[in-house]
């Protein structure tokens, strides 16, 4: 897929994150990709390795739905380490 951010491929779970007092739900590969790429790279600097892995796996999952499990796990690991979950 050329544009990962529009992918409607569902993740294996729904992530609910509190951001600026509002709950944001992340359900699809595209939503997760947009969330991870919209924030500045400075925001993810502490978790750079996990961030790079999650982005890479989301790009793969946009092309191949079989990769949603590892992509979901990578996003979960990033969110847990960043204390977003």
BADRENTI-730453 format. One record per atom (N, C-alpha, C, O, CB): residue in three letters; x, y, z. Coordinates in steps of 0.2 Angstrom, whole numbers, padded with zeros to 4 digits, always signed. Glycine has a CB too. Example, Ala and Ser with C-alpha at 12.3 -4.5 7.8 and 13.67 -1.06 7.14 Angstrom:
ALA+0066-0028+0039 ALA+0062-0022+0039 ALA+0066-0016+0039 ALA+0071-0017+0042 ALA+0057-0022+0045 SER+0064-0011+0035 SER+0068-0005+0036 SER+0064+0000+0039 SER+0067+0006+0040 SER+0070-0003+0029 
***
This chain:
UNK+0004-0006+0000 UNK+0000+0000+0000 UNK+0005+0006+0000 UNK+0009+0007+0004 UNK-0005+0000+0006 UNK+0003+0011-0004 UNK+0007+0017-0005 UNK+0006+0021+0001 UNK+0011+0024+0004 UNK+0005+0021-0011 UNK+0000+0022+0004 UNK-0001+0027+0009 UNK-0003+0023+0015 UNK-0009+0022+0016 UNK-0006+0032+0007 UNK+0001+0022+0020 UNK-0001+0018+0026 UNK-0006+0021+0030 UNK-0010+0018+0033 UNK+0006+0016+0030 UNK-0006+0028+0030 UNK-0010+0032+0035 UNK-0017+0031+0033 UNK-0022+0032+0037 UNK-0008+0039+0034 UNK-0019+0028+0027 UNK-0026+0027+0025 UNK-0028+0020+0026 UNK-0034+0018+0024 UNK-0028+0030+0018 UNK-0024+0016+0028 UNK-0025+0009+0029 UNK-0031+0007+0034 UNK-0031+0010+0040 UNK-0019+0005+0031 UNK-0036+0004+0032 UNK-0042+0002+0036 UNK-0041-0005+0039 UNK-0046-0008+0042 UNK-0048+0002+0032 UNK-0035-0008+0038 UNK-0034-0015+0041 UNK-0034-0014+0049 UNK-0031-0010+0052 UNK-0027-0017+0039 UNK-0039-0018+0052 UNK-0039-0018+0059 UNK-0033-0021+0063 UNK-0031-0026+0061 UNK-0046-0021+0061 UNK-0032-0018+0068 UNK-0027-0020+0073 UNK-0030-0026+0077 UNK-0036-0027+0077 UNK-0024-0015+0078 UNK-0026-0030+0081 UNK-0029-0035+0084 UNK-0032-0033+0091 UNK-0036-0037+0094 UNK-0024-0040+0086 UNK-0032-0027+0093 UNK-0035-0024+0099 UNK-0036-0017+0098 UNK-0034-0014+0093 UNK-0030-0025+0105 UNK-0040-0014+0102 UNK-0042-0007+0102 UNK-0038-0004+0107 UNK-0038-0005+0113 UNK-0049-0005+0102 UNK-0034+0001+0105 UNK-0030+0005+0110 UNK-0034+0011+0112 UNK-0036+0015+0108 UNK-0023+0007+0108 UNK-0035+0012+0119 UNK-0038+0018+0121 UNK-0033+0022+0125 UNK-0031+0020+0130 UNK-0045+0017+0125 UNK-0031+0028+0123 UNK-0026+0032+0126 UNK-0029+0039+0128 UNK-0033+0042+0124 UNK-0020+0033+0121 UNK-0027+0041+0134 UNK-0029+0048+0136 UNK-0024+0053+0134 UNK-0018+0052+0135 UNK-0030+0048+0144 UNK-0026+0058+0130 UNK-0022+0063+0127 UNK-0025+0069+0128 UNK-0030+0071+0125 UNK-0020+0061+0120 UNK-0021+0074+0132 UNK-0024+0080+0133 UNK-0031+0080+0136 UNK-0035+0084+0134 UNK-0024+0084+0127 UNK-0032+0075+0140 UNK-0039+0075+0144 UNK-0044+0071+0140 UNK-0050+0071+0142 UNK-0041+0082+0146 UNK-0043+0069+0134 UNK-0048+0066+0129 UNK-0045+0059+0128 UNK-0039+0058+0127 UNK-0049+0070+0123 UNK-0050+0054+0127 UNK-0048+0048+0126 UNK-0048+0047+0118 UNK-0053+0049+0115 UNK-0053+0043+0129 UNK-0043+0044+0116 UNK-0042+0043+0109 UNK-0042+0035+0108 UNK-0038+0032+0111 UNK-0035+0046+0106 UNK-0046+0033+0103 UNK-0046+0026+0101 UNK-0042+0025+0095 UNK-0043+0028+0090 UNK-0053+0023+0101 UNK-0038+0020+0095 UNK-0034+0018+0089 UNK-0036+0011+0087 UNK-0035+0006+0091 UNK-0026+0018+0090 UNK-0039+0010+0082 UNK-0042+0003+0080 UNK-0039+0000+0074 UNK-0038-0006+0073 UNK-0049+0004+0078 UNK-0036+0005+0069 UNK-0034+0002+0063 UNK-0026+0004+0062 UNK-0023+0008+0066 UNK-0037+0005+0057 UNK-0023+0000+0057 UNK-0016+0001+0056 UNK-0015+0009+0054 UNK-0010+0012+0056 UNK-0014-0003+0050 UNK-0019+0012+0050 UNK-0019+0019+0048 UNK-0019+0023+0054 UNK-0015+0028+0054 UNK-0024+0020+0043 UNK-0024+0022+0058 UNK-0024+0027+0064 UNK-0018+0026+0068 UNK-0015+0031+0071 UNK-0030+0025+0068 UNK-0015+0020+0069 UNK-0009+0019+0073 UNK-0003+0023+0070 UNK+0001+0026+0073 UNK-0008+0012+0074 UNK-0003+0022+0063 UNK+0003+0025+0060 UNK+0002+0033+0060 UNK+0007+0036+0061 UNK+0002+0023+0052 UNK-0004+0035+0059 UNK-0005+0043+0059 UNK-0003+0045+0066 UNK+0001+0050+0067 UNK-0012+0045+0058 UNK-0005+0042+0072 UNK-0003+0044+0078 UNK+0004+0044+0080 UNK+0007+0048+0083 UNK-0007+0039+0083 UNK+0008+0039+0077 UNK+0015+0038+0078 UNK+0019+0043+0074 UNK+0025+0044+0076 UNK+0017+0031+0077 UNK+0016+0045+0068 UNK+0020+0049+0064 UNK+0018+0056+0065 UNK+0022+0061+0062 UNK+0019+0047+0057 UNK+0013+0058+0068 UNK+0010+0065+0068 UNK+0014+0068+0074 UNK+0016+0074+0073 UNK+0003+0065+0070 UNK+0016+0065+0079 UNK+0020+0068+0084 UNK+0027+0069+0082 UNK+0029+0065+0078 UNK+0019+0064+0091 UNK+0030+0074+0085 UNK+0037+0075+0083 UNK+0042+0069+0085 UNK+0040+0066+0090 UNK+0040+0082+0087 UNK+0047+0069+0081 UNK+0052+0063+0082 UNK+0055+0064+0089 UNK+0058+0060+0092 UNK+0057+0063+0077 UNK+0055+0071+0091 UNK+0058+0072+0098 UNK+0054+0069+0103 UNK+0057+0066+0108 UNK+0058+0080+0099 UNK+0047+0068+0102 UNK+0043+0065+0107 UNK+0044+0058+0108 UNK+0043+0055+0114 UNK+0035+0066+0105 UNK+0047+0055+0103 UNK+0048+0048+0103 UNK+0055+0046+0104 UNK+0057+0040+0104 UNK+0046+0044+0097 UNK+0060+0051+0105 UNK+0067+0050+0106 UNK+0069+0045+0111 UNK+0073+0040+0109 UNK+0070+0056+0107 UNK+0066+0045+0117 UNK+0067+0040+0122 UNK+0066+0033+0120 UNK+0069+0028+0123 UNK+0064+0042+0128 UNK+0061+0032+0115 UNK+0059+0026+0113 UNK+0060+0024+0106 UNK+0056+0021+0103 UNK+0051+0025+0115 UNK+0065+0027+0104 UNK+0067+0027+0096 UNK+0067+0020+0093 UNK+0064+0019+0088 UNK+0074+0030+0095 UNK+0070+0015+0096 UNK+0070+0009+0094 UNK+0063+0006+0093 UNK+0061+0003+0088 UNK+0075+0004+0098 UNK+0059+0006+0099 UNK+0052+0004+0098 UNK+0048+0007+0093 UNK+0044+0004+0090 UNK+0049+0004+0105 UNK+0049+0014+0093 UNK+0045+0018+0088 UNK+0047+0016+0081 UNK+0042+0015+0077 UNK+0047+0025+0089 UNK+0053+0015+0079 UNK+0055+0013+0072 UNK+0052+0006+0071 UNK+0050+0005+0065 UNK+0063+0012+0072 UNK+0053+0001+0076 UNK+0050-0006+0075 UNK+0042-0005+0073 UNK+0040-0009+0069 UNK+0051-0010+0081 UNK+0039-0001+0077 UNK+0032-0001+0077 UNK+0030+0002+0070 UNK+0025-0001+0066 UNK+0029+0004+0082 UNK+0033+0007+0068 UNK+0032+0010+0061 UNK+0033+0005+0056 UNK+0029+0005+0051 UNK+0036+0017+0060 UNK+0039+0002+0056 UNK+0040-0003+0051 UNK+0035-0009+0050 UNK+0033-0011+0045 UNK+0047-0006+0052 UNK+0033-0011+0056 UNK+0028-0017+0056 UNK+0021-0014+0054 UNK+0018-0018+0051 UNK+0028-0020+0063 UNK+0019-0008+0055 UNK+0013-0005+0053 UNK+0013-0005+0046 UNK+0008-0006+0042 UNK+0012+0002+0056 UNK+0019-0003+0043 UNK+0019-0002+0035 UNK+0019-0009+0032 UNK+0015-0010+0027 UNK+0026+0001+0033 UNK+0021-0014+0035 UNK+0021-0021+0033 UNK+0013-0023+0033 UNK+0011-0027+0029 UNK+0025-0026+0036 UNK+0010-0022+0039 UNK+0003-0024+0040 UNK-0002-0020+0035 UNK-0007-0023+0034 UNK+0001-0022+0047 UNK+0000-0014+0033 UNK-0004-0011+0028 UNK-0005-0015+0022 UNK-0010-0015+0018 UNK-0002-0004+0027 UNK+0001-0018+0020 UNK+0001-0022+0014 UNK-0001-0029+0015 UNK-0003-0033+0010 UNK+0008-0022+0011 UNK+0000-0032+0021 UNK-0002-0039+0022 UNK-0005-0040+0029 UNK-0001-0039+0034 UNK+0005-0043+0022 UNK-0011-0041+0029 UNK-0015-0041+0035 UNK-0012-0047+0040 UNK-0014-0047+0046 UNK-0022-0043+0034 UNK-0009-0052+0038 UNK-0006-0057+0042 UNK-0001-0054+0047 UNK+0001-0057+0052 UNK-0002-0062+0038 UNK+0002-0048+0045 UNK+0007-0045+0050 UNK+0004-0040+0055 UNK+0007-0037+0058 UNK+0011-0041+0046 UNK-0003-0040+0056 UNK-0006-0036+0061 UNK-0005-0038+0068 UNK-0004-0034+0072 UNK-0014-0036+0060 UNK-0003-0045+0069 UNK-0002-0047+0076 UNK+0005-0044+0078 UNK+0005-0041+0083 UNK-0002-0055+0076 UNK+0010-0045+0074 UNK+0017-0042+0076 UNK+0016-0034+0077 UNK+0020-0031+0081 UNK+0022-0044+0072 UNK+0013-0031+0072 UNK+0012-0024+0072 UNK+0008-0022+0079 UNK+0010-0017+0082 UNK+0008-0021+0066 UNK+0003-0025+0080 UNK-0001-0024+0086 UNK+0004-0024+0093 UNK+0004-0020+0097 UNK-0007-0028+0087 UNK+0008-0030+0093 UNK+0012-0031+0098 UNK+0017-0025+0099 UNK+0019-0023+0104 UNK+0016-0038+0098 UNK+0020-0023+0093 UNK+0025-0018+0093 UNK+0022-0011+0096 UNK+0025-0008+0099 UNK+0028-0017+0086 UNK+0016-0010+0093 UNK+0013-0003+0096 UNK+0011-0004+0103 UNK+0012+0001+0107 UNK+0006-0002+0092 UNK+0009-0010+0105 UNK+0008-0011+0113 UNK+0014-0010+0117 UNK+0014-0006+0122 UNK+0005-0018+0114 UNK+0020-0013+0114 UNK+0026-0012+0118 UNK+0028-0005+0118 UNK+0030-0002+0124 UNK+0031-0016+0115 UNK+0027-0001+0113 UNK+0029+0006+0113 UNK+0025+0010+0118 UNK+0027+0014+0122 UNK+0028+0009+0106 UNK+0018+0009+0117 UNK+0013+0013+0122 UNK+0014+0011+0129 UNK+0014+0015+0133 UNK+0006+0011+0120 UNK+0016+0005+0131 UNK+0017+0003+0138 UNK+0023+0006+0140 UNK+0023+0009+0146 UNK+0018-0005+0138 UNK+0029+0006+0136 UNK+0035+0009+0138 UNK+0034+0016+0139 UNK+0038+0020+0143 UNK+0041+0007+0134 UNK+0030+0020+0135 UNK+0029+0027+0135 UNK+0024+0029+0140 UNK+0023+0034+0141 UNK+0027+0029+0128 UNK+0021+0024+0144 UNK+0016+0024+0149 UNK+0010+0028+0146 UNK+0007+0032+0150 UNK+0019+0029+0155 UNK+0008+0026+0140 UNK+0002+0028+0137 UNK-0004+0024+0139 UNK-0010+0026+0138 UNK+0003+0029+0130 UNK-0002+0018+0141 UNK-0007+0013+0142 UNK-0007+0011+0150 UNK-0011+0007+0152 UNK-0006+0006+0138 
***
